[in-house]
Amino acid sequence: MPMTRAAIAPILLLIASNVFMTFAWYGHLKVEHKPIWLLILVSWGIAFFEYCLAVPANRIGRGVYDPMELRRCRRSSPW
């Protein structure tokens, strides 16, 4: 498969998406002095940006990759 923009963009978007999701899931563990409702709101706000990267990655990637390949790419990140 040639490395075209359509082949590279989903991978980069999914990597960025995973970084956002890591902060959304685990970032609150380092903050102990804030109320839980605030941490929930911040986590959901971060997850929103993760979603804004993951959806286009899957839409762009489905023209090049099989859906299971996209899923494996997303799940195989080190985060």
Secondary structure, 3 states (H helix, E strand, C coil): CCCCHHHHHHHHHHHHHHHHHHHHHHHHHHCCCCCHHHHHHHHHHHHHHHHHHHHHHHHHHCCCCCHHHHHHHHHCCCC
